[in-house]
Amino acid sequence: YFVEANFTLPEAVDGQEVTVINKDNGSISILGSLGADNIALTGLNSTVTLRCFNNVWYVISSHNTNIV
């Protein structure tokens, strides 16, 4: 997904992966059922790749992203 505002992850099936890419200069929050408390894409072209397991999205990789 290429996003320019806060983004809510879709419902998924186990094993599904998504990559979210920030197309804005500002920080964007990733919302949904996450395996982390907070994920923020902190600037232009920052990314996070997530995989779903048991209806929870877990971080697989990231670039220029704050994960708490």
C-alpha beads as a LAMMPS data file, in Angstrom:
LAMMPS data file: protein, C-alpha beads

68 atoms
67 bonds

1 atom types
1 bond types

-500.0 500.0 xlo xhi
-500.0 500.0 ylo yhi
-500.0 500.0 zlo zhi

Masses

1 110.0

Atoms # bond

1 1 1 0.000 0.000 0.000
2 1 1 1.186 3.546 -0.786
3 1 1 -0.251 5.797 1.947
4 1 1 -0.381 9.525 2.705
5 1 1 -2.334 9.418 5.990
6 1 1 -2.807 7.116 8.991
7 1 1 -3.569 3.634 7.696
8 1 1 -5.723 0.851 9.153
9 1 1 -4.619 -2.627 8.147
10 1 1 -7.185 -4.868 6.473
11 1 1 -8.408 -8.161 7.927
12 1 1 -6.171 -10.962 6.707
13 1 1 -5.600 -14.697 6.623
14 1 1 -2.604 -16.404 8.212
15 1 1 0.546 -15.998 6.158
16 1 1 -0.626 -12.928 4.240
17 1 1 2.019 -10.192 3.924
18 1 1 1.666 -6.487 3.160
19 1 1 4.172 -3.686 2.674
20 1 1 3.133 -0.139 3.558
21 1 1 5.088 2.766 2.031
22 1 1 4.796 6.359 3.244
23 1 1 4.314 8.831 0.361
24 1 1 4.145 11.867 2.694
25 1 1 6.951 13.806 4.417
26 1 1 5.183 13.545 7.787
27 1 1 4.771 10.667 10.224
28 1 1 2.010 8.131 9.554
29 1 1 0.623 5.661 12.106
30 1 1 -0.225 2.081 11.196
31 1 1 -3.421 0.994 12.940
32 1 1 -5.025 -2.395 13.459
33 1 1 -4.382 -5.613 15.331
34 1 1 -0.607 -5.341 15.743
35 1 1 2.048 -7.415 17.470
36 1 1 3.597 -4.075 18.556
37 1 1 2.106 -1.211 20.573
38 1 1 2.815 1.428 17.928
39 1 1 4.190 1.539 14.383
40 1 1 4.927 4.920 12.780
41 1 1 6.364 5.491 9.316
42 1 1 8.484 8.563 10.058
43 1 1 9.009 10.148 6.658
44 1 1 8.898 9.979 2.883
45 1 1 9.517 6.450 1.555
46 1 1 9.685 4.867 5.027
47 1 1 8.322 1.316 4.917
48 1 1 7.128 -1.589 7.006
49 1 1 6.399 -5.147 5.898
50 1 1 3.975 -7.120 8.065
51 1 1 2.803 -10.744 8.139
52 1 1 -0.466 -11.938 9.634
53 1 1 -0.564 -14.832 12.126
54 1 1 -3.619 -15.657 14.259
55 1 1 -5.311 -12.392 13.148
56 1 1 -2.374 -10.276 14.387
57 1 1 0.050 -8.355 12.136
58 1 1 3.755 -8.836 12.996
59 1 1 6.711 -6.810 11.691
60 1 1 8.913 -8.680 9.225
61 1 1 11.071 -5.733 8.106
62 1 1 11.133 -1.954 8.193
63 1 1 13.011 1.136 7.009
64 1 1 12.943 4.547 8.729
65 1 1 10.140 3.347 11.025
66 1 1 9.541 3.697 14.782
67 1 1 8.281 0.457 16.328
68 1 1 7.358 0.311 20.015

Bonds

1 1 1 2
2 1 2 3
3 1 3 4
4 1 4 5
5 1 5 6
6 1 6 7
7 1 7 8
8 1 8 9
9 1 9 10
10 1 10 11
11 1 11 12
12 1 12 13
13 1 13 14
14 1 14 15
15 1 15 16
16 1 16 17
17 1 17 18
18 1 18 19
19 1 19 20
20 1 20 21
21 1 21 22
22 1 22 23
23 1 23 24
24 1 24 25
25 1 25 26
26 1 26 27
27 1 27 28
28 1 28 29
29 1 29 30
30 1 30 31
31 1 31 32
32 1 32 33
33 1 33 34
34 1 34 35
35 1 35 36
36 1 36 37
37 1 37 38
38 1 38 39
39 1 39 40
40 1 40 41
41 1 41 42
42 1 42 43
43 1 43 44
44 1 44 45
45 1 45 46
46 1 46 47
47 1 47 48
48 1 48 49
49 1 49 50
50 1 50 51
51 1 51 52
52 1 52 53
53 1 53 54
54 1 54 55
55 1 55 56
56 1 56 57
57 1 57 58
58 1 58 59
59 1 59 60
60 1 60 61
61 1 61 62
62 1 62 63
63 1 63 64
64 1 64 65
65 1 65 66
66 1 66 67
67 1 67 68
